[in-house]
Amino acid sequence: MSDPSQPPHWKQDFPIRWDDDAYITRREFTKFLGLTSLAFLLGTLWAAASRWTKMTKARQFRPAQVAGVEEIPVGGYKLFRYPTPEDPCILLRLGPEKFVAFSQLCTHLVCPVHFQPSSRRLICPCHDGHFSAEDGRPLAGPPQRPLASWAVHLRDGKVWVQPLPEKA
Amino acid sequence: MSPQTRLRNRISIVLNMVMAFVIMILLAQLWLFTVALEVIQPPEGSPSIVVAILLCSAIGCGAVWALIRFFLKTEKNQ
């Protein structure tokens, strides 16, 4: 027999009182939708500002000499840092006159990629991501985006890199 | 059914349609935001795409606020 002075069990299981229950009117909900819309707009604005900042920074990067032409054999590579000392990159020599440069950071989870000359692929050892050494596009594994690349120029027997021209 | 009740029912339908439209615009804005996030990842997309996305999102936001204003006004007069 339960004690009448004690609250029933169902009240202990569902302790929310009607007075304390949050009641949201349709008007309040509509206002909340307005704020959600504003939040999406602000998020998009942040993305646009981020893109603009990156573009402005990229314009400031000057071409850099990263190696001598004879320094790297065909099928070889050289690691360098560009445009800042915190950005590891890899320069590949795919042919006598063909050099390509990519960021060394995998577009999956930013592990450094390594060049495998036999398959002409850049391979990320963390999750076995494969990228084409020709253009940096993802070929296998989890990465979905191509590696960031740099424009390469040969001048006076030296290899120079610089940002790719901005897309219109 | 009295004319007043009929009018109230019609207004209620309009309000529901407005609400559905607002939610549709919000979903479109969410999609635009995901596209904007995609564009800023390397290799970055064209800046004109970002501007177009921003413009569409601003128009969507303006439309949502106008519809909400209409909604609140109509509901109050209902």
gemmi code that builds the backbone of each chain (N, CA, C; Angstrom):
import gemmi

chains = {
    "A": [
        ("MET", (0.859, -1.204, 0.000), (0.000, 0.000, 0.000), (0.889, 1.247, 0.000)),
        ("SER", (0.618, 2.173, -0.893), (1.476, 3.360, -0.967), (1.032, 4.391, 0.075)),
        ("ASP", (1.982, 5.186, 0.441), (1.720, 6.212, 1.455), (1.030, 7.404, 0.786)),
        ("PRO", (-0.178, 7.803, 1.224), (-0.895, 8.908, 0.564), (-0.211, 10.259, 0.736)),
        ("SER", (0.637, 10.359, 1.756), (1.327, 11.642, 1.955), (2.461, 11.840, 0.939)),
        ("GLN", (2.919, 10.745, 0.316), (3.997, 10.816, -0.671), (3.410, 11.016, -2.078)),
        ("PRO", (4.126, 11.721, -2.969), (3.624, 11.863, -4.345), (3.629, 10.503, -5.058)),
        ("PRO", (2.697, 10.279, -5.960), (2.661, 8.990, -6.671), (3.916, 8.781, -7.525)),
        ("HIS", (4.155, 7.513, -7.881), (5.374, 7.162, -8.634), (5.447, 7.879, -9.983)),
        ("TRP", (4.276, 8.004, -10.655), (4.327, 8.615, -11.989), (4.824, 10.051, -11.921)),
        ("LYS", (4.580, 10.728, -10.781), (5.051, 12.107, -10.649), (6.558, 12.155, -10.468)),
        ("GLN", (7.087, 11.079, -9.847), (8.549, 11.030, -9.683), (9.222, 10.741, -11.027)),
        ("ASP", (8.530, 9.919, -11.856), (9.100, 9.578, -13.165), (9.004, 10.748, -14.146)),
        ("PHE", (7.936, 11.518, -14.042), (7.758, 12.668, -14.940), (7.645, 13.931, -14.096)),
        ("PRO", (8.771, 14.437, -13.636), (8.704, 15.506, -12.643), (8.435, 16.908, -13.206)),
        ("ILE", (8.135, 17.023, -14.525), (7.944, 18.368, -15.090), (6.533, 18.862, -14.767)),
        ("ARG", (6.495, 20.013, -14.146), (5.199, 20.598, -13.817), (4.678, 21.374, -15.030)),
        ("TRP", (3.362, 21.418, -15.154), (2.759, 22.100, -16.296), (3.192, 23.572, -16.338)),
        ("ASP", (3.297, 24.191, -15.173), (3.671, 25.617, -15.119), (5.095, 25.839, -15.623)),
        ("ASP", (5.948, 24.838, -15.379), (7.353, 24.992, -15.768), (7.597, 24.605, -17.228)),
        ("ASP", (6.635, 23.986, -17.846), (6.819, 23.527, -19.212), (6.991, 24.735, -20.140)),
        ("ALA", (8.019, 24.675, -20.986), (8.272, 25.789, -21.901), (7.272, 25.711, -23.045)),
        ("TYR", (6.487, 26.717, -23.183), (5.492, 26.746, -24.253), (5.929, 27.786, -25.281)),
        ("ILE", (6.184, 27.311, -26.486), (6.630, 28.228, -27.534), (5.462, 28.494, -28.472)),
        ("THR", (5.111, 29.743, -28.597), (3.998, 30.087, -29.478), (4.480, 30.083, -30.926)),
        ("ARG", (3.517, 30.075, -31.839), (3.863, 30.093, -33.258), (4.599, 31.385, -33.608)),
        ("ARG", (4.230, 32.455, -32.954), (4.883, 33.752, -33.203), (6.351, 33.702, -32.801)),
        ("GLU", (6.608, 33.123, -31.628), (8.001, 33.026, -31.152), (8.828, 32.155, -32.096)),
        ("PHE", (8.206, 31.053, -32.524), (8.911, 30.146, -33.433), (9.237, 30.848, -34.748)),
        ("THR", (8.308, 31.664, -35.227), (8.531, 32.394, -36.475), (9.705, 33.364, -36.336)),
        ("LYS", (9.772, 34.018, -35.186), (10.895, 34.941, -34.950), (12.210, 34.173, -34.921)),
        ("PHE", (12.175, 32.988, -34.343), (13.370, 32.143, -34.302), (13.830, 31.777, -35.720)),
        ("LEU", (12.858, 31.534, -36.624), (13.206, 31.225, -38.014), (13.920, 32.419, -38.662)),
        ("GLY", (13.470, 33.613, -38.323), (14.119, 34.824, -38.850), (15.564, 34.911, -38.405)),
        ("LEU", (15.797, 34.589, -37.143), (17.175, 34.623, -36.626), (18.035, 33.536, -37.287)),
        ("THR", (17.404, 32.392, -37.568), (18.135, 31.307, -38.249), (18.585, 31.767, -39.635)),
        ("SER", (17.671, 32.445, -40.324), (18.002, 32.957, -41.654), (19.174, 33.939, -41.582)),
        ("LEU", (19.132, 34.779, -40.563), (20.206, 35.762, -40.376), (21.536, 35.044, -40.091)),
        ("ALA", (21.462, 33.960, -39.318), (22.678, 33.189, -38.996), (23.275, 32.577, -40.261)),
        ("PHE", (22.420, 32.063, -41.150), (22.924, 31.501, -42.415), (23.597, 32.585, -43.248)),
        ("LEU", (22.965, 33.773, -43.258), (23.546, 34.883, -44.032), (24.912, 35.264, -43.460)),
        ("LEU", (24.995, 35.335, -42.133), (26.276, 35.695, -41.506), (27.342, 34.632, -41.794)),
        ("GLY", (26.924, 33.356, -41.782), (27.858, 32.263, -42.098), (28.392, 32.391, -43.515)),
        ("THR", (27.503, 32.703, -44.442), (27.920, 32.873, -45.840), (28.837, 34.088, -45.975)),
        ("LEU", (28.523, 35.127, -45.214), (29.353, 36.341, -45.227), (30.760, 36.023, -44.711)),
        ("TRP", (30.811, 35.200, -43.666), (32.115, 34.786, -43.121), (32.901, 34.014, -44.182)),
        ("ALA", (32.219, 33.112, -44.907), (32.887, 32.324, -45.953), (33.433, 33.249, -47.043)),
        ("ALA", (32.620, 34.245, -47.433), (33.051, 35.185, -48.469), (34.259, 36.000, -47.982)),
        ("ALA", (34.209, 36.429, -46.720), (35.328, 37.208, -46.162), (36.585, 36.360, -46.108)),
        ("SER", (36.418, 35.093, -45.751), (37.560, 34.186, -45.681), (38.196, 34.006, -47.067)),
        ("ARG", (37.316, 33.861, -48.090), (37.806, 33.697, -49.466), (38.550, 34.963, -49.913)),
        ("TRP", (37.986, 36.115, -49.555), (38.585, 37.393, -49.955), (39.949, 37.559, -49.271)),
        ("THR", (40.035, 37.194, -47.998), (41.299, 37.319, -47.264), (42.375, 36.430, -47.887)),
        ("LYS", (41.968, 35.205, -48.240), (42.923, 34.285, -48.862), (43.429, 34.841, -50.191)),
        ("MET", (42.487, 35.437, -50.954), (42.839, 35.982, -52.263), (43.815, 37.155, -52.104)),
        ("THR", (43.545, 37.996, -51.116), (44.405, 39.160, -50.876), (45.806, 38.706, -50.457)),
        ("LYS", (45.834, 37.695, -49.595), (47.132, 37.184, -49.141), (47.914, 36.583, -50.307)),
        ("ALA", (47.192, 35.801, -51.158), (47.850, 35.126, -52.280), (48.479, 36.131, -53.233)),
        ("ARG", (47.854, 37.311, -53.364), (48.403, 38.339, -54.258), (49.743, 38.867, -53.738)),
        ("GLN", (49.894, 38.790, -52.405), (51.122, 39.337, -51.811), (52.308, 38.378, -51.935)),
        ("PHE", (52.031, 37.107, -52.231), (53.124, 36.136, -52.306), (53.941, 36.362, -53.572)),
        ("ARG", (55.226, 36.484, -53.366), (56.102, 36.703, -54.513), (56.650, 35.370, -55.009)),
        ("PRO", (57.054, 35.311, -56.298), (57.670, 34.074, -56.780), (58.928, 33.756, -55.966)),
        ("ALA", (59.149, 32.482, -55.762), (60.325, 32.066, -54.987), (61.112, 31.019, -55.755)),
        ("GLN", (62.429, 31.133, -55.651), (63.295, 30.131, -56.295), (63.447, 28.972, -55.307)),
        ("VAL", (63.090, 27.777, -55.760), (63.088, 26.657, -54.808), (64.147, 25.603, -55.104)),
        ("ALA", (64.676, 25.574, -56.338), (65.698, 24.566, -56.660), (66.376, 24.920, -57.968)),
        ("GLY", (67.490, 24.266, -58.228), (68.128, 24.362, -59.537), (67.585, 23.233, -60.398)),
        ("VAL", (67.548, 23.457, -61.712), (66.988, 22.432, -62.612), (67.781, 21.128, -62.491)),
        ("GLU", (69.110, 21.250, -62.412), (69.958, 20.046, -62.373), (69.968, 19.386, -60.997)),
        ("GLU", (69.429, 20.074, -60.053), (69.445, 19.563, -58.672), (68.546, 18.334, -58.495)),
        ("ILE", (67.482, 18.272, -59.318), (66.507, 17.183, -59.170), (66.552, 16.308, -60.428)),
        ("PRO", (66.808, 15.015, -60.271), (66.780, 14.141, -61.457), (65.346, 13.893, -61.912)),
        ("VAL", (65.197, 13.446, -63.163), (63.852, 13.114, -63.658), (63.295, 11.975, -62.794)),
        ("GLY", (62.080, 12.164, -62.323), (61.477, 11.173, -61.417), (61.795, 11.465, -59.959)),
        ("GLY", (62.538, 12.541, -59.728), (62.908, 12.897, -58.356), (62.022, 13.989, -57.793)),
        ("TYR", (62.303, 14.363, -56.578), (61.494, 15.406, -55.943), (62.333, 16.186, -54.945)),
        ("LYS", (61.812, 17.327, -54.560), (62.452, 18.127, -53.515), (61.364, 18.746, -52.637)),
        ("LEU", (61.608, 18.716, -51.345), (60.658, 19.346, -50.427), (61.071, 20.794, -50.213)),
        ("PHE", (60.096, 21.657, -50.130), (60.386, 23.061, -49.848), (59.192, 23.645, -49.097)),
        ("ARG", (59.336, 24.882, -48.677), (58.233, 25.522, -47.950), (57.846, 26.812, -48.673)),
        ("TYR", (56.565, 26.927, -48.964), (56.069, 28.087, -49.696), (54.567, 28.187, -49.472)),
        ("PRO", (54.002, 29.337, -49.328), (54.599, 30.677, -49.353), (55.149, 31.109, -47.990)),
        ("THR", (54.817, 30.396, -46.918), (55.388, 30.753, -45.612), (56.167, 29.546, -45.090)),
        ("PRO", (57.016, 29.732, -44.109), (57.779, 28.597, -43.570), (56.892, 27.519, -42.939)),
        ("GLU", (55.616, 27.804, -42.758), (54.708, 26.807, -42.158), (53.979, 25.978, -43.221)),
        ("ASP", (54.258, 26.224, -44.496), (53.535, 25.519, -45.559), (54.455, 24.558, -46.304)),
        ("PRO", (54.443, 23.268, -45.941), (55.312, 22.318, -46.638), (54.790, 22.009, -48.044)),
        ("CYS", (55.726, 21.961, -48.991), (55.359, 21.697, -50.386), (56.318, 20.679, -50.971)),
        ("ILE", (55.934, 20.151, -52.111), (56.783, 19.166, -52.780), (56.891, 19.525, -54.261)),
        ("LEU", (58.137, 19.545, -54.739), (58.397, 19.840, -56.152), (58.778, 18.526, -56.827)),
        ("LEU", (58.102, 18.181, -57.916), (58.361, 16.921, -58.621), (58.912, 17.222, -60.000)),
        ("ARG", (59.873, 16.396, -60.413), (60.336, 16.508, -61.792), (59.825, 15.278, -62.541)),
        ("LEU", (58.827, 15.506, -63.403), (58.201, 14.384, -64.099), (58.818, 14.144, -65.473)),
        ("GLY", (59.522, 15.133, -65.986), (60.181, 14.995, -67.286), (61.350, 15.955, -67.333)),
        ("PRO", (62.144, 15.906, -68.424), (63.320, 16.800, -68.484), (62.953, 18.275, -68.279)),
        ("GLU", (61.797, 18.673, -68.821), (61.389, 20.077, -68.697), (60.094, 20.212, -67.904)),
        ("LYS", (59.628, 19.115, -67.337), (58.312, 19.159, -66.674), (58.442, 19.075, -65.154)),
        ("PHE", (58.146, 20.201, -64.535), (58.143, 20.285, -63.069), (56.732, 20.620, -62.600)),
        ("VAL", (56.338, 20.032, -61.491), (55.051, 20.409, -60.875), (55.284, 20.576, -59.375)),
        ("ALA", (54.499, 21.454, -58.782), (54.646, 21.704, -57.338), (53.278, 21.660, -56.674)),
        ("PHE", (53.246, 20.972, -55.542), (51.992, 20.851, -54.792), (52.245, 21.124, -53.325)),
        ("SER", (51.152, 21.460, -52.639), (51.226, 21.495, -51.179), (51.403, 20.047, -50.729)),
        ("GLN", (52.195, 19.857, -49.677), (52.439, 18.489, -49.228), (51.338, 17.993, -48.293)),
        ("LEU", (50.377, 18.857, -48.014), (49.345, 18.488, -47.040), (48.165, 17.811, -47.727)),
        ("CYS", (47.868, 16.614, -47.281), (46.755, 15.848, -47.835), (45.453, 16.622, -47.569)),
        ("THR", (44.567, 16.606, -48.541), (43.311, 17.357, -48.384), (42.285, 16.595, -47.550)),
        ("HIS", (42.679, 15.440, -47.044), (41.759, 14.703, -46.160), (41.945, 15.187, -44.728)),
        ("LEU", (43.117, 14.843, -44.135), (43.356, 15.271, -42.745), (44.761, 15.855, -42.579)),
        ("VAL", (45.233, 16.523, -43.612), (46.506, 17.267, -43.643), (47.746, 16.494, -43.201)),
        ("CYS", (47.805, 15.206, -43.453), (49.060, 14.459, -43.278), (49.953, 14.798, -44.479)),
        ("PRO", (51.281, 14.709, -44.330), (52.137, 14.985, -45.491), (52.122, 13.834, -46.506)),
        ("VAL", (52.008, 14.209, -47.775), (52.003, 13.187, -48.835), (53.428, 12.932, -49.311)),
        ("HIS", (53.673, 11.743, -49.850), (54.998, 11.354, -50.347), (54.889, 10.906, -51.798)),
        ("PHE", (55.972, 11.166, -52.543), (55.972, 10.838, -53.969), (56.395, 9.397, -54.187)),
        ("GLN", (55.639, 8.686, -55.014), (56.007, 7.315, -55.377), (56.284, 7.327, -56.883)),
        ("PRO", (57.562, 7.371, -57.283), (57.876, 7.523, -58.713), (57.360, 6.361, -59.566)),
        ("SER", (57.342, 5.136, -59.040), (56.937, 3.983, -59.851), (55.492, 4.118, -60.349)),
        ("SER", (54.620, 4.651, -59.507), (53.220, 4.795, -59.924), (52.882, 6.227, -60.322)),
        ("ARG", (53.877, 7.102, -60.216), (53.670, 8.541, -60.475), (52.468, 9.060, -59.672)),
        ("ARG", (52.480, 8.699, -58.420), (51.405, 9.154, -57.530), (51.990, 9.759, -56.268)),
        ("LEU", (51.224, 10.655, -55.676), (51.548, 11.167, -54.341), (50.669, 10.400, -53.365)),
        ("ILE", (51.274, 9.829, -52.368), (50.529, 8.935, -51.483), (50.553, 9.466, -50.055)),
        ("CYS", (49.372, 9.465, -49.462), (49.269, 9.861, -48.061), (49.273, 8.581, -47.215)),
        ("PRO", (50.269, 8.404, -46.361), (50.353, 7.148, -45.610), (49.320, 7.024, -44.487)),
        ("CYS", (48.730, 8.133, -44.081), (47.807, 8.063, -42.937), (46.562, 7.228, -43.252)),
        ("HIS", (45.929, 7.509, -44.394), (44.694, 6.795, -44.732), (44.738, 6.273, -46.162)),
        ("ASP", (45.951, 6.114, -46.685), (46.165, 5.547, -48.017), (45.418, 6.338, -49.102)),
        ("GLY", (45.574, 7.643, -49.047), (45.014, 8.492, -50.093), (46.022, 8.604, -51.242)),
        ("HIS", (45.525, 8.526, -52.480), (46.405, 8.618, -53.650), (46.023, 9.841, -54.482)),
        ("PHE", (47.057, 10.560, -54.924), (46.834, 11.719, -55.788), (47.678, 11.567, -57.054)),
        ("SER", (47.176, 12.107, -58.145), (47.954, 12.082, -59.387), (49.112, 13.056, -59.267)),
        ("ALA", (50.297, 12.615, -59.700), (51.450, 13.514, -59.673), (51.389, 14.528, -60.810)),
        ("GLU", (50.531, 14.265, -61.794), (50.422, 15.174, -62.942), (49.716, 16.478, -62.545)),
        ("ASP", (48.561, 16.309, -61.883), (47.763, 17.500, -61.573), (47.241, 17.547, -60.136)),
        ("GLY", (47.584, 16.552, -59.346), (47.199, 16.580, -57.934), (45.784, 16.134, -57.652)),
        ("ARG", (45.084, 15.626, -58.666), (43.686, 15.219, -58.422), (43.643, 13.922, -57.613)),
        ("PRO", (42.606, 13.745, -56.785), (42.541, 12.524, -55.978), (42.207, 11.314, -56.850)),
        ("LEU", (42.917, 10.219, -56.621), (42.706, 9.014, -57.430), (42.096, 7.878, -56.610)),
        ("ALA", (42.463, 7.815, -55.339), (41.952, 6.725, -54.504), (42.014, 7.147, -53.040)),
        ("GLY", (41.240, 6.437, -52.219), (41.264, 6.713, -50.787), (40.282, 7.788, -50.392)),
        ("PRO", (40.352, 8.217, -49.147), (39.335, 9.174, -48.655), (39.401, 10.590, -49.227)),
        ("PRO", (40.561, 11.108, -49.683), (40.545, 12.521, -50.128), (39.583, 12.744, -51.300)),
        ("GLN", (38.880, 13.849, -51.229), (37.928, 14.199, -52.287), (38.388, 15.404, -53.100)),
        ("ARG", (39.330, 16.178, -52.530), (39.768, 17.402, -53.215), (41.193, 17.231, -53.717)),
        ("PRO", (41.514, 17.911, -54.826), (42.896, 17.843, -55.301), (43.849, 18.594, -54.374)),
        ("LEU", (45.117, 18.264, -54.476), (46.134, 18.983, -53.695), (46.238, 20.404, -54.224)),
        ("ALA", (46.502, 21.336, -53.309), (46.741, 22.721, -53.744), (48.033, 22.734, -54.550)),
        ("SER", (48.026, 23.438, -55.661), (49.216, 23.431, -56.518), (49.729, 24.844, -56.743)),
        ("TRP", (50.979, 24.909, -57.210), (51.632, 26.184, -57.502), (52.066, 26.203, -58.955)),
        ("ALA", (52.127, 27.394, -59.512), (52.634, 27.530, -60.878), (54.162, 27.420, -60.831)),
        ("VAL", (54.739, 26.670, -61.764), (56.202, 26.471, -61.785), (56.759, 27.056, -63.077)),
        ("HIS", (57.850, 27.799, -62.943), (58.524, 28.379, -64.109), (60.004, 28.043, -64.032)),
        ("LEU", (60.611, 27.811, -65.208), (62.056, 27.602, -65.267), (62.678, 28.874, -65.817)),
        ("ARG", (63.679, 29.382, -65.095), (64.331, 30.625, -65.526), (65.799, 30.563, -65.140)),
        ("ASP", (66.649, 30.688, -66.130), (68.110, 30.691, -65.909), (68.570, 29.452, -65.136)),
        ("GLY", (68.011, 28.311, -65.514), (68.429, 27.063, -64.877), (67.932, 26.905, -63.455)),
        ("LYS", (66.985, 27.731, -63.073), (66.416, 27.632, -61.708), (64.910, 27.377, -61.798)),
        ("VAL", (64.409, 26.755, -60.759), (62.964, 26.484, -60.706), (62.319, 27.498, -59.762)),
        ("TRP", (61.307, 28.174, -60.292), (60.591, 29.190, -59.506), (59.141, 28.750, -59.328)),
        ("VAL", (58.604, 29.030, -58.156), (57.175, 28.766, -57.951), (56.467, 30.068, -57.577)),
        ("GLN", (55.197, 30.116, -57.903), (54.378, 31.279, -57.543), (52.914, 30.842, -57.527)),
        ("PRO", (52.028, 31.647, -56.896), (50.612, 31.253, -56.869), (50.044, 31.138, -58.276)),
        ("LEU", (49.091, 30.252, -58.433), (48.417, 30.111, -59.724), (47.613, 31.383, -59.994)),
        ("PRO", (47.440, 31.737, -61.274), (46.619, 32.921, -61.556), (45.203, 32.737, -61.013)),
        ("GLU", (44.652, 33.826, -60.504), (43.318, 33.796, -59.884), (42.258, 33.474, -60.928)),
        ("LYS", (41.285, 32.619, -60.523), (40.167, 32.314, -61.433), (39.236, 33.524, -61.516)),
        ("ALA", (38.661, 33.726, -62.699), (37.755, 34.885, -62.877), (36.448, 34.672, -62.150)),
    ],
    "B": [
        ("MET", (-21.434, 27.788, -42.018), (-20.203, 28.477, -41.614), (-20.339, 29.978, -41.890)),
        ("SER", (-20.064, 30.772, -40.875), (-20.228, 32.216, -41.048), (-19.102, 32.773, -41.926)),
        ("PRO", (-19.347, 33.903, -42.614), (-18.295, 34.495, -43.470), (-17.017, 34.793, -42.690)),
        ("GLN", (-17.204, 35.147, -41.431), (-16.032, 35.476, -40.604), (-15.157, 34.235, -40.372)),
        ("THR", (-15.809, 33.120, -40.092), (-15.071, 31.866, -39.880), (-14.378, 31.438, -41.164)),
        ("ARG", (-15.084, 31.598, -42.299), (-14.515, 31.216, -43.589), (-13.247, 32.047, -43.874)),
        ("LEU", (-13.357, 33.334, -43.589), (-12.204, 34.224, -43.807), (-11.025, 33.807, -42.910)),
        ("ARG", (-11.363, 33.469, -41.665), (-10.321, 33.064, -40.723), (-9.618, 31.786, -41.204)),
        ("ASN", (-10.418, 30.863, -41.736), (-9.846, 29.621, -42.272), (-8.904, 29.899, -43.440)),
        ("ARG", (-9.353, 30.824, -44.293), (-8.522, 31.162, -45.459), (-7.201, 31.798, -45.013)),
        ("ILE", (-7.315, 32.700, -44.043), (-6.094, 33.352, -43.539), (-5.160, 32.309, -42.923)),
        ("SER", (-5.748, 31.356, -42.234), (-4.951, 30.303, -41.617), (-4.183, 29.506, -42.680)),
        ("ILE", (-4.863, 29.236, -43.802), (-4.195, 28.507, -44.898), (-3.043, 29.340, -45.448)),
        ("VAL", (-3.310, 30.640, -45.639), (-2.262, 31.541, -46.157), (-1.062, 31.551, -45.200)),
        ("LEU", (-1.349, 31.600, -43.903), (-0.263, 31.643, -42.913), (0.565, 30.363, -42.962)),
        ("ASN", (-0.115, 29.235, -43.125), (0.616, 27.969, -43.239), (1.489, 27.951, -44.489)),
        ("MET", (0.962, 28.504, -45.566), (1.741, 28.557, -46.809), (2.966, 29.456, -46.633)),
        ("VAL", (2.748, 30.576, -45.948), (3.874, 31.494, -45.690), (4.956, 30.774, -44.886)),
        ("MET", (4.516, 30.047, -43.871), (5.459, 29.311, -43.020), (6.243, 28.275, -43.851)),
        ("ALA", (5.523, 27.557, -44.725), (6.179, 26.548, -45.577), (7.194, 27.237, -46.498)),
        ("PHE", (6.833, 28.388, -47.016), (7.715, 29.126, -47.916), (8.978, 29.587, -47.164)),
        ("VAL", (8.770, 30.061, -45.937), (9.909, 30.502, -45.119), (10.880, 29.326, -44.887)),
        ("ILE", (10.319, 28.181, -44.583), (11.176, 27.012, -44.334), (11.913, 26.597, -45.612)),
        ("MET", (11.234, 26.706, -46.750), (11.900, 26.396, -48.031), (13.086, 27.335, -48.269)),
        ("ILE", (12.878, 28.613, -48.012), (13.966, 29.590, -48.201), (15.120, 29.278, -47.243)),
        ("LEU", (14.772, 28.905, -46.019), (15.819, 28.569, -45.039), (16.649, 27.376, -45.508)),
        ("LEU", (15.975, 26.368, -46.062), (16.693, 25.201, -46.572), (17.614, 25.609, -47.731)),
        ("ALA", (17.110, 26.496, -48.585), (17.935, 26.985, -49.698), (19.156, 27.735, -49.165)),
        ("GLN", (18.936, 28.519, -48.115), (20.059, 29.265, -47.514), (21.093, 28.307, -46.918)),
        ("LEU", (20.599, 27.240, -46.296), (21.505, 26.236, -45.732), (22.346, 25.601, -46.843)),
        ("TRP", (21.687, 25.290, -47.950), (22.394, 24.696, -49.093), (23.451, 25.682, -49.627)),
        ("LEU", (23.067, 26.960, -49.733), (24.011, 27.981, -50.217), (25.227, 28.072, -49.287)),
        ("PHE", (24.960, 27.973, -47.988), (26.053, 28.047, -47.012), (27.019, 26.873, -47.202)),
        ("THR", (26.477, 25.680, -47.450), (27.364, 24.521, -47.656), (28.176, 24.691, -48.941)),
        ("VAL", (27.548, 25.273, -49.967), (28.284, 25.518, -51.217), (29.412, 26.535, -50.967)),
        ("ALA", (29.105, 27.559, -50.165), (30.123, 28.580, -49.847), (31.291, 27.932, -49.107)),
        ("LEU", (30.996, 27.011, -48.193), (32.065, 26.327, -47.456), (32.909, 25.484, -48.415)),
        ("GLU", (32.241, 24.889, -49.389), (32.940, 24.063, -50.385), (33.887, 24.936, -51.212)),
        ("VAL", (33.409, 26.120, -51.568), (34.186, 27.004, -52.454), (35.448, 27.527, -51.763)),
        ("ILE", (35.402, 27.705, -50.455), (36.590, 28.278, -49.790), (37.653, 27.221, -49.489)),
        ("GLN", (37.324, 25.952, -49.682), (38.327, 24.904, -49.473), (39.267, 24.863, -50.674)),
        ("PRO", (40.540, 24.499, -50.454), (41.428, 24.390, -51.608), (41.045, 23.198, -52.483)),
        ("PRO", (41.141, 23.279, -53.810), (41.467, 24.481, -54.565), (40.261, 25.408, -54.600)),
        ("GLU", (40.480, 26.636, -54.258), (39.377, 27.584, -54.091), (38.635, 27.832, -55.406)),
        ("GLY", (37.338, 28.001, -55.286), (36.526, 28.323, -56.458), (36.637, 29.792, -56.815)),
        ("SER", (35.949, 30.158, -57.881), (36.008, 31.543, -58.342), (35.362, 32.489, -57.318)),
        ("PRO", (35.949, 33.689, -57.111), (35.346, 34.647, -56.173), (33.957, 35.083, -56.611)),
        ("SER", (33.704, 35.050, -57.943), (32.377, 35.486, -58.409), (31.288, 34.526, -57.919)),
        ("ILE", (31.652, 33.252, -57.732), (30.664, 32.289, -57.207), (30.290, 32.684, -55.781)),
        ("VAL", (31.318, 33.046, -55.005), (31.068, 33.424, -53.605), (30.177, 34.666, -53.545)),
        ("VAL", (30.451, 35.613, -54.425), (29.641, 36.847, -54.440), (28.192, 36.511, -54.797)),
        ("ALA", (28.023, 35.627, -55.794), (26.665, 35.238, -56.206), (25.944, 34.532, -55.052)),
        ("ILE", (26.670, 33.669, -54.350), (26.060, 32.946, -53.221), (25.646, 33.937, -52.130)),
        ("LEU", (26.537, 34.880, -51.867), (26.268, 35.877, -50.828), (25.028, 36.705, -51.180)),
        ("LEU", (24.953, 37.072, -52.443), (23.809, 37.868, -52.917), (22.498, 37.086, -52.772)),
        ("CYS", (22.539, 35.830, -53.198), (21.324, 34.986, -53.105), (20.913, 34.819, -51.645)),
        ("SER", (21.902, 34.608, -50.769), (21.593, 34.413, -49.355), (20.994, 35.685, -48.753)),
        ("ALA", (21.534, 36.847, -49.169), (21.010, 38.126, -48.656), (19.572, 38.331, -49.121)),
        ("ILE", (19.308, 37.984, -50.395), (17.932, 38.110, -50.920), (17.007, 37.169, -50.142)),
        ("GLY", (17.493, 35.952, -49.895), (16.700, 34.976, -49.136), (16.393, 35.478, -47.741)),
        ("CYS", (17.402, 36.055, -47.096), (17.226, 36.564, -45.734), (16.204, 37.712, -45.726)),
        ("GLY", (16.321, 38.593, -46.705), (15.374, 39.701, -46.819), (13.953, 39.184, -47.016)),
        ("ALA", (13.832, 38.158, -47.876), (12.510, 37.573, -48.146), (11.938, 36.936, -46.880)),
        ("VAL", (12.796, 36.244, -46.139), (12.327, 35.596, -44.900), (11.806, 36.635, -43.916)),
        ("TRP", (12.564, 37.713, -43.756), (12.150, 38.750, -42.802), (10.860, 39.433, -43.247)),
        ("ALA", (10.718, 39.648, -44.579), (9.496, 40.275, -45.088), (8.300, 39.346, -44.858)),
        ("LEU", (8.508, 38.050, -45.131), (7.415, 37.085, -44.946), (7.033, 36.958, -43.469)),
        ("ILE", (8.039, 36.995, -42.610), (7.767, 36.890, -41.166), (6.978, 38.121, -40.694)),
        ("ARG", (7.357, 39.247, -41.216), (6.655, 40.490, -40.857), (5.187, 40.403, -41.277)),
        ("PHE", (5.009, 39.914, -42.507), (3.650, 39.737, -43.029), (2.884, 38.741, -42.160)),
        ("PHE", (3.570, 37.663, -41.808), (2.964, 36.600, -40.989), (2.489, 37.163, -39.644)),
        ("LEU", (3.378, 37.881, -38.983), (3.057, 38.399, -37.637), (1.914, 39.413, -37.696)),
        ("LYS", (1.957, 40.241, -38.747), (0.933, 41.269, -38.913), (-0.431, 40.625, -39.167)),
        ("THR", (-0.430, 39.651, -40.080), (-1.688, 38.986, -40.442), (-2.255, 38.212, -39.262)),
        ("GLU", (-1.367, 37.544, -38.544), (-1.819, 36.743, -37.412), (-2.438, 37.617, -36.319)),
        ("LYS", (-1.826, 38.783, -36.164), (-2.321, 39.710, -35.142), (-3.735, 40.201, -35.493)),
        ("ASN", (-3.952, 40.433, -36.800), (-5.266, 40.940, -37.253), (-6.313, 39.847, -37.366)),
        ("GLN", (-5.855, 38.593, -37.269), (-6.770, 37.468, -37.495), (-7.886, 37.411, -36.456)),
    ],
}
model = gemmi.Model(1)
for chain_id, residues in chains.items():
    chain = gemmi.Chain(chain_id)
    for i, (resn, *xyz) in enumerate(residues, 1):
        res = gemmi.Residue()
        res.name, res.seqid = resn, gemmi.SeqId(i, " ")
        for name, pos in zip(("N", "CA", "C"), xyz):
            atom = gemmi.Atom()
            atom.name, atom.element = name, gemmi.Element(name[0])
            atom.pos, atom.b_iso = gemmi.Position(*pos), 0.0
            res.add_atom(atom)
        chain.add_residue(res)
    model.add_chain(chain)
structure = gemmi.Structure()
structure.add_model(model)
structure.setup_entities()
